[in-house]
Amino acid sequence: VDSRTDPQGAMVQVARERGIDIIDGHGVIEARGKKRVIGAIIAPLNATGTALNGPGRALDCDLIASSGGWSPVIHLSSHTGAIPRWSDKAVGFLPGDSIQQERSAGAANGCWRLQACLEQGAAAGANAAMQAGFGNGELTSTAPPTDELPPQAQQALFAVPHTTRNSRAPHQFVDFQLDVTAAGIELAAREGYQSVEHTKRYTAMGFGNDQGKLGNINGMAILAAALNQSIAETGTTIFRPSYTPTTFGAIAGRDVGELFDPERYTAAHRWHQQHGAEWENVGQWKRPWYFPQAGESMQQAVDRECLAVRNAVGILDASTLGKIDIQGADAAEFITRIYTNSFLKLAPGKCRYGLMLKEDGMIFDDGVTACLGPNHYLMFTTTGGAAGVLGWLELWQQTEWPELDVYFTSVTDHWATATVTGPEARRVIDKLCDDVDLSNEAFPFMDWRDGTVAGIKARIFRISFTGELSFEVNVPAHYGRAMWEKLVEAGEEFGITPYGTEAMHVLRAEKGFIIVGQDTDGSMTPFDVNMGWVVGKNKAFSFLGKRSLERSDCQREGRKQLVGLKTIEPERVLPEGAQIVDDPNQPIPMTMQGHVTSSYYSAHLGHSIALAVVKGGLKRMGETVHCPLADGRSIAAKIVSSVFYDPEGERHNV
């Protein structure tokens, strides 16, 4: 149904060639149906579309679609103070004369043809460059030719007439979100609301989240007709920032009270469910805790998973690790200020571990950051700390270093990550990846490569949280399960074993790797956890927390320091959180020397292991301490290095 009489043009011709009946010179005056569309009433229109030219007739249909034409987006121009002007040719309002240093071009300026849009854009750019002191405003080249359909004649049809007055006709909706009708706008005019701003507020026209982008032009035209004015005389509403609605959550303070916490799932969650995973809540994420086989206890399952990683190959769903994409000319400088070590010379294809401190010098988070390209980095954070770290980065960029050109985007949910780790890890990846040289010489530890794994474009990282040869395969999240299944299939001949967070904790504790928030408690400096090696000594800029590290309390003797504990009875596992004393028989209250932060049984080592913080612990190697229990007994343990396995790091460097 076309309101124009004898319409012509390429699109009309295409429709006719396909056998589509075009009823010209008509309009849809009613939709029929109650809970769904069952038909329409159409009637002939006069040449201007302002009155009916004959009786209506019924058509059967189940859908009515309306062509709304084009309307320039003048909002940004209005924000600068420019007054919109009506154009009969564009059948819409165009940007007015520029008030500030801005130019409108192309569709935003009422131009719908691609060729003309390119020409206007180039001219506007040349003019803006001249105003900024570059060039003379003349173009040095022409826009490329375009292949496009010629424009067709438009007909302004703001409201379809009816056999009765609008006030008695079926509802003619103008604003579909707020149910504003043509009759309601005419009523506003009769009530004296003759200003378009008053009519907007009387009817709520344009108050929806589209801010009038769909219906305001029609509403203004209906108001103009009711006032017997032109649309130019009636005018339009002036738009205020922002163009895209801002949520209250974006401007609310940080303390918003209690909220529901959503559950988050990785791309391979269903696979884990189908293979019997027991679950652990890590932040908002559901992570596989362990994968018990028939008749296995938790300890037996964890032992099996750990031994598989040490002796063959295991696979872990590491998708939950926080991932922050960092870009900008000052990205490396910003990261160097945030971390304790320098990233200024980190080359593309390389990765580096970093510690993040709060202003008081205490460990806040840790993780690996990779250089993806010039001025482009990917920062990995702890699972539970991802949101906090992103907020921390944004806080410092916005309030303290706004002059730095750097941008942050959380991409945690964009990527699915599978960690393939163990002596056979390279052979598993090699079966699925033929465009990356996986040898240690070509692809060393703490490097990353772009490649294809199982036919899926992937980022592969040589990072290890187990101490074994490891490859972390990252693919777009919607390919996550497919990648996981292909890796498991490829690893079957090597005995690949899915493992969960409990085995991950055991494996990292054997290597002495800390978990922020478990082995640290907000009162630990890098030197307290024996990680002074990651603190830059000659950084040009004082990283966050550096000054606090120089306080006397941070350098005093007797601070609690991270050490390993090995129980005298190998099978006994220390309770996490257990207090440490020198003499279990001393009178109460006992003098506490520290506490256990992590404790497990190591099937590979054949004895229990624990990490603990002990006063002056690094100078007490070989001493025996005790952990009193609630039942009056105590467990004796010897202070040892926090690295129980492969202290030289040879296993991951092959």
N, C-alpha and C positions, 0 to 999 in steps of 0.2 A: 504494500500500500504506500504510494508515493504522493505527497501533497502537491508536488509540482505537476503542471500540465505538460504533457508530452516531454518527459525528461529524456535527456540525451547524455551520452558520455560512455567512457570505456566500461565502467562497472555495470551500467544499465545494459550495455550490449552483451557483456558476459552472462548476466542473469537471463537475458532472453535466449541466448544460444543454448543455455542449459534447460530450457523449457520452463522457466519460472514465470508465472503469470504476473505481470506488473499492472496493478490497478492504479492508474495515475489520476491526479486531481481529486484524491479522496483523503480522508483522515479517519482515524479510529476514534469514535466518539463515546464508546462504552466498552467495558470488558464484562463478559457474562460469566456467571459462576459464583459459588459461595465460598467453599474452602479451597477451590482450585479453579483455574481458568478452563472453561468449556467452550467459549466462543467469543466473538467480538461483533460489535455493530459499527459498520463503516458508512460514511455518507460523503457525497460530493461537496467540494469546497469551491468558493469563488477564487478568482485569480490571485488575490492577496492572502487567502487563507483565513480571513477574518469573519466569514459568515458561511452558512451552509447554502448549498445551491440545489437542493433536492432532498428526497426522502432517503432514509437509511436502509441498509439491508444487513442481514446476519451472515456471518461466516463461522464455520466450525474450526476451532483450533484449541490447543492446550498450552500455548505460550504466546505472549505478546512482548516483543522486544522493540525498544524505541531508540532511534538514532538521535543522539543529543548534539551532534556536530562538535565543533572545536571551540575552546575558550582559552585565550591566552592566560598564562599564569603570571599575574601582575603583582602577586603578593610581595615578592622581594623588592620590587620597584617601589611599592607603597611604603615598605618599611623605611626607605630612605627619605620619604617625604614627598615623592612625586605624586601629583594628582592624576588619577586615571582619566582618560578621555574616550568617549564612545566612538566606535567606527561602524558605520552601516555596512561597509564592505566586508569587514571581518565578522560582523554580527556579534560584537563583543567589545569589552573595554580594553584599551591598549595602554601601555605605560605612558605616563605623561612626561613632560620635560624633566631631564635629570636635575636633581637638586644637589646630590653628592657626587662623588667620583665613581660613577657606575654607568654602564651602558646595557641596554636590553637589545637582544637580537634573536632572530629565528622565530620559533614558535611562541616564545615569550613576548614577542613583538607583533604577533598576529600574522606571521608568515608560515604557510603550511607546506610549501614545496621545498623539497630537499635542496635543489640547486640554489634557490633563493636564500634558504637558511644558511648554507655554506658561505654565500657571498656576503650576507649581512653579518655573519659571525666574524669573517675576516676583516670587514670594514670596521666593525666595532672594536676589534682587537687592535687594528692599526691606529685608530683614533685614541684608544686608551694608552697605547704605547707612546704616542706623540705627547699626550697630556703629561705623561710621566718623564718626558725628556728624551725619548728614543724615536728616531725617525721623523718624517715629515707628514705622516698620516696617509701617504699614498701606498697602494698595494704593489708589491713587486712580482706577484704571480696571480693567476686566476684560479677560481675554484674548479675542481675536476668536473667533467660532464657526468650527469646522472641519468639513469634509465628509470623513469617514473611515469605514472599515469597522469595525463593532463588534469588540471583541477576542473571540477564540475560546478555548475551554478548552484548556489545555496538559496534556500527560501527560509526566511525568519518565521518560524511557527512557534510562538512562545506558549500559546494555549489553544487547544482545539475547541472550536465553538460547538455548542450543543443545541438541540431543538428547544430547550428551555434556558432560562437565565442560569448563570453559574450557581446562584444561591439555591436553586431548586434542582440543578443537574446532579447526577452522581458525582461522588468525590473526584476532583481533579487534583491529584497530589503534585505539589511543587517541590517540597522538601520531604524526601522519602524517609528520612530518619526521624523527623519530629512531626510528621503527619500534617504539615502546613499545606492548605489547599488554596486554589484560586479564589474560592468564595471567601476564605478567611482574610486574604489580602485585600479584596474589595471591601470587606467589612471594615478593615483597619482604615481605609481611605475615607469611608463614610463617617467613621467615628472621629475623624480629624487628624489621624496620624499620617500626615502628608509627607513628612520627611522620611527618606528611606531608612535612616537610622532609627526613627521611632517605630516604623513598621516592622523592622527587624526585631525589635524588642517586644512589640505587641504580639507578634505571631511566633516568635522564636525561630524565624527563618534563618538558616545558616548557623544555628547554634550547635549542630551535631559535630562529630569529630572530623567531618569533611570540610568544616568551616565554609559551607556554601559553595564548594567547588562544583557540585552537581546541579543545584537548582536555583542559585541566586539570580542568574541572568534572567531566567524565566520569571521569577518573582518580581524583579524590578520592572520588567516589561509589562506585566499585568498591572502593577501599581501605576505605571505611567499611563496606561490606557484608562484606568479608573479615574485618574486625575486630568485626563484629556491633555496630556503633555507628551513631549518626546522623551525617549529614554535618556538622551543627553541632558535634558533639563532636570529630569528626576535624579540622575546621578547614581552613584554606587556607594556601598560602604567602604571604609578605608580599613585595610587589614593591619593588624598589629603582629609583632613577632610572638611566637615563632611560627614558621610555615608548617612544620611538623609538630603536633601537640606534644607538650612536655608532661611526663607523668609526675604525679606527686612524689613517687618513690625516688625520682632523680634529684629532687630538691629538698627532700626531708632530711632531718638530722640523722646521725648514726644511731641514736638510741630511740628505737621505734617500738620498744616493748616486746612482749612475747609473740612469736610467730609460729606457724606450722612449718615443720622442716620437710621438704619434699624428699622422696627417695629417688636416687639417680642410678641408672643402670648402664653398663657398658654394652657395646654392640654384640659381644659374645655372651651376654647374660643368659639367654635361653639355652645355649650350649652347655654352660656350666650347670644350669638346673637339670638338664637331661642327663648329665653325667654325675649326679649325686653330690654336688658341692654343698658343704655347710657354709653358712654365711657369717661375715663379720661386718659390722657397720663402721666405716671409716669416713668421718665427716658425714656427708649426705649419701655417700656411695655405698652400695651393696657390693662387697668384694668376696670372692671365694676364700674361705678360711683354710679349708683343706678338702681333699677329695677322698673320702674313705671308700675302700673296697669292701666287699662282703665280709662281715665278721671282724673288721679292723676297728681297733680303738683309735682315738684321736692321735695318741702318741705313736702308734704303729704306722698310721697313715703319714704323719709328718716325717718320721724316720725314713720311710720308703721314698718320699718325695725328695728329701735332702740327699740321700744316697744316690738317687738317680741324677741329680744335678752334679754331684761331685764325680761320679764315675761314668756317666753317659751324657744325657741331655734332658733338660726340663724346659717347660714353657709356662710363662706367667702372663696373666692379663694385667698390663701396667697402664691401661688407658686412663686411669683415674688421676695420674700425676698431673699437677697443674701445668698448663702450657700458656705462656704469654708471648705473643708476637710483638716485637719491639722494632720500630722503624723510625728513621729520621736522621738528619745530618749529625746530630749530637748524641745518637744512641749509644755509641761506645763510651763517650764521656760520662753519660748518665749512669750506665751500668757500672763503670769504674768507681763512681762516687758511692753507689749503693753497696757494692760488694767490697770485701776487705782486700781483694787482689785486683790487679789491673787487667782490663780487657781491651785496651787501646790498640794492641798489636795482634789481637786474635784474628787470624786470617780466615777467609771463607773456606769451609770444609773442615774447620777445627772446632773442638769443644773444650770447655774449661770448667772445672768445678769451682764453686764460689760459696763463701759464707756471708750471710747478711746479718748485720747487727742493728739493734735499736740504738737510740742516742746514748743510752747508758752503757753501751759497750757489750751488752749481753746478746747471745745468739738468738736470732729471730727466725731464720729459716736457712735452708741450704739447698743446693741443687746445681745442675749442670746447665750452662748456657752455650748454645752453638751459634756460630756465625754462618748465616745462610747466604750472605752476599754483602756487597758494600752497603753499610748503614742499615743492615737488616739482621736481626738476631731472634733466636727462639730461646726463651728462658723456661726451664723446668723447675717446678716448685714441689714441695711436699703435697700430698693429696689433701690433707686437712687445712693446709696453709694457703691454698691457691687464692681464695677470695681476699684474705688478709694481705697477701703480698701485693696483689693488684691494687688494692686500696692504698697501700703504703707507697707504691710507686707513683700513683696519681696524686697523692697528697703532696709529695715532695716536688713533683713537677709543677703542680698548680700553685703552690704557696711559697716555695723557697727558690726554685730555679725555673721560673716561667720563661726565661730567656733561652732555654735550651729547646732545640727543635727535636722533639721526640714524641712518639705516639705509642700507646699500648692497646692491644686487643687480646682479650681472653679467647683462646682457641682450643681450650681443653676438650670441649664437646665436638670439635671439628675432626679430631683424629682418634683412631683406634690404634693401640700400641700392644704388640706382643713381644715379650722378651724371651729370646731363645738362648739358653745358657748352658754351658757344660762343655766337656772336651770334644763332643761330637757336634757342637752347634754350627761350626762352619760347613760341615758336610750336609746338614739339613738345609741351610740357606742356599748352598750351592746347587741343590737339586731344583730350586725354584727361581733362581736369579742367574741369568746368563749375561747381563750387561754391566756387572760390577766385578772387578777383580777383588776377591775376598781375601787374598793372601795378606799375611801380617805386614809384608814389605810395602804392598800397594795400599793397604787399608789398615793402618796401625790403630792402636788403642787411642781413644779420645778424638777420633775423626768421625765424620759422617759423609754419606754419599747419597745422591739421588739415584734411584734404580727402579727396576721392575721386579716385583716378587709375585709369583703365581699369576702373571699377567696384569697385575695391579701396580700403578705408579706408587712408589713408596720412598720414604726417607729412612735410611738405615743408619743407626748410630752404634759405634763401638763404645758402649758404656757398660760398666759392670757394677752391680750392687751385690754380687755373690762372690766375687773374687775369681770367677771362672771366665773363660772365653765367652763373650756375650755379644749378641746382636739385638738391638731394639728396633723392631720393624714398625714403622708408622705409616698408616694408609688412611685415606678419607674414611670417616666413621661409618658411612653406609656400606663400605666394603669390609668392615671389621670382622664380621663372622665368617665371610668367605675366606679371608686371609687366614684366620685362626684355623679353620678346618683344613685348609691346604697345608699349613705348617704341620699340624698334627699328623696328617696323612703322610707327608714327606718324611716325618721323623719316626714313623712306626718301625722301620727296619733298624733304627738305632736305639730303640727303647725309649722314645720320648715320653715324658711323664708330666702332665699338668700339675702344677703345685700352687698352693695358696699363700696367703699372707703369713701364716704361722711358720711355714718352711722358709719363706723369705726372711723372716725375723731371725731364725736360727742361722741361716747362711750368712747374713750380714753381720750378726754378732760374732760368728767365728772369725770374721775378718776385722772386727773392731770398728765397723762403720756405725756412726751414731744415727739415731732417729731423733730429730728435733721435737721436743715436747715429751719425750720419754727418757732419753739420756741427758736431756737438759731441762731446766725448770725455770728459765727466766733469770737465773742468777749465775749463769756459766759464761765465761769468756772463751774465745778460741784457745787461749793458753791453758785454761782449766781442762779442756778435753784433748790436750796434747796435739792441737792443730795449729800451732804457731806458724807452721810452714805455709799456711794459706793466707797469712797476713802480710800484705805488701809493705816492705820496709822503705821504699823510695818512691812512693806514689806522689805525683805532682800535686794532687788534690787530697786533702784530708778526708778519707772515706768516713761515712757515718759511723760514729762510735769511737773513732780513733782517739779523740781527746779524752774520752772517759776511760779508755784502757790505760791511760797514763796516771790515773788517780792512784793514790797510795793504797787504797783498799784493794784495788784490782791487782796490785803488785806485791802484796804482803805475803809473807811466809804462812803456810798453814791453810791456804785456801783449799776447798774441796776440789779434787782432781780426778779425772776419769781413769780408772784402772780396770784390770781383769781380776776375777776371783775364780780360783779353782778349788773346789771342795776337797777336803782330806779324804772323805769317803766318796769315790767317783760317782756312785749312783744317786747320791742325794742332790736334789735340785733346790737351790735357795729360793724362797718366796720373793717375788718382786715387791719392792717397798720395804723389805726387812731392814731394820736398823743394824748398824755395825758398831761393835764395841771391842775394846782391847781385852777386857776381862769380864767374862759372863757372870762371875761370882761377886762382882763389886756391889755395894749396897745401892738400892734404888733411892733417888733417880740416878741412873747410870750416865756416864759421860759418853755421848754419842760421837762417833768418828765419821759417820757418813751413812749411806743407805744403798741398797741394791736397786739399780734402774732397769736392768734387763737380765733375765735368767732362763736358761733352757737346758735340755739334755741334747748333747751332740752325738748322734749315732755315728758320724764319721770319725770323730775323735775318740769315742768310747767313754766319755765322761761328761759330767755337767759343766757348763760354762756360765759365767755371769759377768756383766758389766756393772760397775759401781762407782760412786763418787766418794772418795775418802780424803780426809784432811791430810794434805802433804803427801798424797798417795804415790806420786811419781818417785819420791825418795824413799819409799817403804817397800820396795820390791823384795819379795821373799819372806816378808813378815806374815805371821799367822794372826788372823782376826776372827771374831765370832759374831754370829747372828742369832740373838736370843729369839725363841719362838713363844707364842702365846701360851703353850702348855708347860712352860718352864724349862724345856730343853733348849739346847743351842747347837748350831752347826758351825764347825770350824772350817775355815777356808784360808788359802794362801794367796797373798797379793801377787799378781803376775802382770805381764803386759796385756793390754787390751786386745792385741792381735794374737789370736790363738792359731791361726791357719795361714800358711804361706806368707810369712812376714816380708819376704822380698818382693812379693807381687809378681812372681814368675808365671803363675797359672793364667792370668788374664792377658798376658803379653805375648801370646803365641800365635 
